[in-house]
């Protein structure tokens, strides 16, 4: 069990717990705070995940329990979508380990919820106190990171990076969402029309 209870695992468990708690409280933050804090904590989650030691030869004695229902997933996705507002658009998911030519598209809130789903099940399995469940959950998390939620996290980080360094991010109305009516004109009608068309497509 040492490989599953090493320093790296404990550090990742801490960061994963913080991510889940933060996403669950999305309503409590302004959109600017939510996006900037999510950008930072997700980057830390990804970094800590890459430092976990894999042990493919470990003989698993149990199976991880699935704690989240479809209702739980949709609840998280919906509160994140509400907080993101107009920023919750579709992004391309780059599957680094896939040879499929067709890019997958997901909404930003879906990616946030997918990462949450994987991390929350991992955290809850550790909280059960069962070493077998915790070990199995850890191995499953590593495998899923390679194939699914890792690429989604990277695509999400790219989207968040764009949001954080966008001059429009701070241009919020009272509800924390960007108000389209407050976008400043460039003085060039043709350019203004093009930019508005581009925003509507994306």
QUISULRA-V193459 format. One record per run of one state. SS is the DSSP state (helix for helix, strand for strand, loop for the rest). FROM is the first residue (numbers start at 1). LEN is the number of residues. If there is no record, write none. Layout:
ss=SS from=FROM len=LEN
ss=SS from=FROM len=LEN
This chain:
ss=loop from=1 len=1
ss=helix from=2 len=3
ss=loop from=5 len=2
ss=helix from=7 len=18
ss=loop from=25 len=1
ss=helix from=26 len=3
ss=loop from=29 len=2
ss=helix from=31 len=20
ss=loop from=51 len=19
ss=helix from=70 len=18
ss=loop from=88 len=2
ss=strand from=90 len=4
ss=loop from=94 len=10
ss=strand from=104 len=4
ss=helix from=108 len=20
ss=loop from=128 len=3
ss=helix from=131 len=34
ss=loop from=165 len=7
ss=strand from=172 len=1
ss=loop from=173 len=5
ss=strand from=178 len=1
ss=loop from=179 len=1
ss=helix from=180 len=3
ss=loop from=183 len=6
ss=helix from=189 len=13
ss=loop from=202 len=1
